[in-house]
Amino acid sequence: MTRPASSSSRVGATLVATDAGTAADLVADVVGWYDEHARDLPWRAPDRTPWGVLVSEVMLQQTPVVRVEPAWRAWMERWPTPADLAAAPTADVLRAWDRLGYPRRALRLVQCAQAVVERHAGHVPDDEDALLALPGVGAYTAAAVRSFAFGRRAVVLDTNVRRVLARAVDGHALPAPTQTRAEVARAAALVPADDAGAARWAQASMELGALVCTARSPRCEVCPLVSSCAWVAAGRPADQHAHRRRTQAWAGTDRQVRGRIMALLRESPVHVPEPVLDEAWPATPQRARALAGLLADGLVVESQPSPDEPPLYALPA
């Protein structure tokens, strides 16, 4: 949607210089785009549950939607309520998590489910403080659940939203590596005052960052904010944080070793002797380090029936 140019307006403590002129116009443009282009995702369906939304948010942390969607469907069919997951054997949970990565998230989900059962009679709370008190739920997840599950006004500020606002409002290629109070205040000032409008904006701004205003190859030509984006107006300058930490390659890392060990144990119905771990990764100091980390994280358990035999490894019962 193209609007006539107008003077800059102050949003919170941040000067928003856009052709659209006002924060309301920016929100309207993004929401209008979302109404036409939103993906049909199961955790957005009318019959979604707060538990389903919470599970999706945990699964989506550092994992793309294309991998999460089938896993989420299978998970919710098997454990549709917090009480179902709270009673599940840990080994079954880790096997169901499969290759989503960062399996500690699965353990945190179990702990979260148990807390929901113990503290809230099995119902995910809509109160922000109660959500933040749940294991594994931080500020973003609490805001997302309040917004997406309950339709409440919240400041939902994930990586995608931060990037959209950094470009459209601040004129920067990417947001600062660490979220600041000023950034949160600016984001809060853009959130519509009403619950329904705020929830719609949260979904829309996140979707725009995921599909159009991407980190590496933004599709500015189809962006609803192209005519008012401060970054585009400035000539799309490079990232000002030249020292920004680069994503670590996967091949050969401890994460890869951990993943292979976990895959081997998920596929085994019995405890695995240490020499069998050679099938996952050679017996090197790196494997020993990765295995020690898995044991410390509670993702693997060790036993040794006798001193003359090698130790056995398995997923927790």
ChimeraX attribute file (.defattr): number of C-alpha atoms within 10 A of each C-alpha:
attribute: neighborCount
match mode: 1-to-1
recipient: residues
	/A:1	15
	/A:2	13
	/A:3	12
	/A:4	9
	/A:5	12
	/A:6	12
	/A:7	11
	/A:8	15
	/A:9	15
	/A:10	14
	/A:11	18
	/A:12	16
	/A:13	11
	/A:14	16
	/A:15	13
	/A:16	23
	/A:17	23
	/A:18	26
	/A:19	22
	/A:20	24
	/A:21	19
	/A:22	18
	/A:23	21
	/A:24	12
	/A:25	18
	/A:26	22
	/A:27	22
	/A:28	16
	/A:29	19
	/A:30	22
	/A:31	23
	/A:32	16
	/A:33	20
	/A:34	20
	/A:35	11
	/A:36	8
	/A:37	13
	/A:38	15
	/A:39	11
	/A:40	8
	/A:41	9
	/A:42	16
	/A:43	22
	/A:44	17
	/A:45	9
	/A:46	7
	/A:47	9
	/A:48	13
	/A:49	19
	/A:50	20
	/A:51	23
	/A:52	24
	/A:53	24
	/A:54	23
	/A:55	23
	/A:56	24
	/A:57	19
	/A:58	18
	/A:59	25
	/A:60	17
	/A:61	16
	/A:62	10
	/A:63	13
	/A:64	12
	/A:65	16
	/A:66	9
	/A:67	13
	/A:68	19
	/A:69	17
	/A:70	11
	/A:71	19
	/A:72	22
	/A:73	16
	/A:74	13
	/A:75	18
	/A:76	16
	/A:77	10
	/A:78	13
	/A:79	18
	/A:80	16
	/A:81	20
	/A:82	24
	/A:83	19
	/A:84	16
	/A:85	23
	/A:86	21
	/A:87	12
	/A:88	14
	/A:89	12
	/A:90	19
	/A:91	17
	/A:92	15
	/A:93	21
	/A:94	23
	/A:95	17
	/A:96	17
	/A:97	23
	/A:98	17
	/A:99	16
	/A:100	19
	/A:101	17
	/A:102	15
	/A:103	21
	/A:104	15
	/A:105	18
	/A:106	24
	/A:107	19
	/A:108	16
	/A:109	23
	/A:110	23
	/A:111	18
	/A:112	24
	/A:113	26
	/A:114	22
	/A:115	20
	/A:116	24
	/A:117	19
	/A:118	13
	/A:119	14
	/A:120	12
	/A:121	13
	/A:122	18
	/A:123	17
	/A:124	27
	/A:125	20
	/A:126	18
	/A:127	14
	/A:128	15
	/A:129	11
	/A:130	15
	/A:131	22
	/A:132	16
	/A:133	13
	/A:134	21
	/A:135	17
	/A:136	19
	/A:137	20
	/A:138	13
	/A:139	15
	/A:140	16
	/A:141	23
	/A:142	26
	/A:143	25
	/A:144	26
	/A:145	29
	/A:146	26
	/A:147	25
	/A:148	25
	/A:149	21
	/A:150	18
	/A:151	18
	/A:152	20
	/A:153	24
	/A:154	23
	/A:155	25
	/A:156	29
	/A:157	23
	/A:158	19
	/A:159	16
	/A:160	22
	/A:161	22
	/A:162	21
	/A:163	26
	/A:164	29
	/A:165	25
	/A:166	21
	/A:167	23
	/A:168	24
	/A:169	23
	/A:170	21
	/A:171	23
	/A:172	23
	/A:173	22
	/A:174	24
	/A:175	23
	/A:176	16
	/A:177	10
	/A:178	7
	/A:179	13
	/A:180	11
	/A:181	9
	/A:182	12
	/A:183	21
	/A:184	15
	/A:185	15
	/A:186	20
	/A:187	21
	/A:188	19
	/A:189	17
	/A:190	19
	/A:191	22
	/A:192	20
	/A:193	12
	/A:194	11
	/A:195	16
	/A:196	14
	/A:197	17
	/A:198	24
	/A:199	24
	/A:200	22
	/A:201	25
	/A:202	25
	/A:203	20
	/A:204	24
	/A:205	25
	/A:206	22
	/A:207	22
	/A:208	24
	/A:209	21
	/A:210	19
	/A:211	15
	/A:212	18
	/A:213	25
	/A:214	17
	/A:215	14
	/A:216	8
	/A:217	8
	/A:218	14
	/A:219	12
	/A:220	15
	/A:221	10
	/A:222	11
	/A:223	19
	/A:224	21
	/A:225	27
	/A:226	18
	/A:227	20
	/A:228	22
	/A:229	27
	/A:230	24
	/A:231	23
	/A:232	18
	/A:233	17
	/A:234	11
	/A:235	9
	/A:236	14
	/A:237	14
	/A:238	11
	/A:239	13
	/A:240	12
	/A:241	13
	/A:242	7
	/A:243	8
	/A:244	10
	/A:245	8
	/A:246	6
	/A:247	6
	/A:248	8
	/A:249	9
	/A:250	10
	/A:251	9
	/A:252	9
	/A:253	13
	/A:254	16
	/A:255	16
	/A:256	17
	/A:257	22
	/A:258	24
	/A:259	21
	/A:260	17
	/A:261	23
	/A:262	23
	/A:263	16
	/A:264	15
	/A:265	22
	/A:266	19
	/A:267	10
	/A:268	11
	/A:269	9
	/A:270	12
	/A:271	15
	/A:272	19
	/A:273	17
	/A:274	14
	/A:275	12
	/A:276	14
	/A:277	19
	/A:278	13
	/A:279	11
	/A:280	18
	/A:281	16
	/A:282	14
	/A:283	14
	/A:284	10
	/A:285	9
	/A:286	16
	/A:287	19
	/A:288	14
	/A:289	14
	/A:290	20
	/A:291	22
	/A:292	13
	/A:293	15
	/A:294	20
	/A:295	16
	/A:296	11
	/A:297	13
	/A:298	13
	/A:299	21
	/A:300	21
	/A:301	17
	/A:302	15
	/A:303	13
	/A:304	12
	/A:305	9
	/A:306	8
	/A:307	7
	/A:308	7
	/A:309	10
	/A:310	14
	/A:311	16
	/A:312	18
	/A:313	22
	/A:314	22
	/A:315	25
	/A:316	16
	/A:317	11
